[in-house]
Amino acid sequence: MNNVTGESDSSGQSRRKVRRRLSDEEIAARRKKRRRVQIGCGVGVLAVVGFVGWLGYEGLQAKSSLEKAQDFAMQAKDALLSGDTETATRAAGDADRYAQDAQGSVDSFPWRVAGAAPWLGSPFDTTRQMTTIVSGLTHDVLLPAVDAGSAVSPDQLILGGARINLAALRDAAPVLETTSAAATDLDAQAQAVDSTYLGLIDDARLDLQSQVSELSGLLNNTSTAAQIAPAMLGADGPRSYFIGFQTNAEARGTGGLLGGFAVARANDGAVSIDEVSRRDFKPEYDPIDLGPDFQQAYGHSGATTRSVNSNVSSHFPYAGQIWQSMWQQETGERVDGAIATDPVALSYVLDVVGDVTLPDGEKITADNVVELTESTAYSRFGDNQAARKAYLELVAKTVVEKLTGSISNPQALLEALGRAASEGRLAVWSSVPGEQEVLAGTPLGHIVPDDSAPYAGVVINNLGGNKLDYYLQREIHYAAGACESDTRASSVTIRLTNNLPEGTYTDYVAGMFDNPIGAPFGTNLSDIALVATQGAKLKSVTINGTSNFAYNGKERGHPMFNVQVPIPQGKTVEIVYTLTEPTSPGTARVPVQPLIDDPVVTVDVPQCS
């Protein structure tokens, strides 16, 4: 047993010695491997730290340069608008320099790597997109726009005595066309920049989108003006335009009833306005042909023969042609176009040019002109229509005289007119086809588009001959289903509230010229038209939940569905149109008829491609 044990011990001892030799080798190998790992980790850590440091440095550089580029870009724009070409040139150059610096930072290796990383990359990629846009803005838009400085600057564009600098506009037209196209493209890119999870970057994104959109709008408007304004303002010979002052206390398709009117004359950029006419239109004129759809929809109202219904369609070029025809039949003069405006637009203008004073000392201000002309005048003069018309004409004449004098703040005036145009309160039609084609693509055209994109135009025409639309409040909601098939269900819900306060009113204000339904005093009787998406089919229409009949018509290829609705004093009426419409590409549009109120409009229509 001892031998066995001894052998066993000896064998075990030998085995232990072998194991010790292997352990030493392993230990040495492991130590060597550990040193390699430690060195590798150290190098990796140094690389990561270096990469992060490099990225941080480039980030700080990009942020600083981008902010400076945007600041200088806005300085250049403001200098252009104020006519300071020297400052605009300097600021545009600085903006371009910093934009290129920012572009260099975000094009660096660490920025591209970080931008490609899932989840992490969103802010980096968004910043790269923003920097590219700012770089394009400074290089392709601002620097060339400085060369057209006199045309972009309202101070240089509008000269003394209501004279327009037509030569500057024409000279700048090629540059403006190029820069406006570039600005439009950059605006589209800016609006498409992705949001990110970093609030600071997202705020910068929203700021950039607003700035680019503003500059794009400015250049597009100026470029459009350069295309058509010289000829329209008499550069190639005198022009004349019928001006219709609309009373939107009595609703019509383009805004309100045609009240006062005048003729504007333009010759080589100088604009004058004939005295506001006290002439009444005849009860009826010879008709003009605006096509079978127009005749079917509006022929019963005498739209082309009676001035009171000359603008029942919401497509302003129809009203322009009718006014041109009526003025020619009335005076023998054929005007070159037509312009429409209203008291709300006048309030925007008075806010810029200041108050006007009537001969008896009464002040007309931006704050009171709407109420005076659309409400107070009716109670002040009662049934004396001649005195009321004379008063309103005097107000219009006094404001016009103020406008054709010296303008101290041309930029603010253009902004006021732009606001009026965007709300449909300033509309222009030209009888020259090329000019009208350009106008139709702007808010000034006030057109019903003839394309197939989703559309819900709600048009109100007063049927009672009263002035109750001054107290009308509107809510409009347009909804449609998903883009899953060729057609989809849609609905347009309209809520109309008659907010006429309790009080004593004349029949002219709150009565009814013709009361076929025996409605109580103070009831607003309205024709409500829905101009729907092309190809839409009406499934049903309800008024306050009760099924109702709708008249069918067409407006420039759009189906039109009309209902007649009494709206009692202090009450709300709800009209719901339920339709099936084509799943058409494009953004849904709900144009707002320019009345007195500021309607609540909501759209829940997915954009399909």
Summary of the structure (lengths in Angstrom):
residues: 609
radius of gyration: 34.7
end to end distance: 95.2
largest distance: 144.7
contacts: 2024
relative contact order: 0.08
helix: 51%
strand: 21%
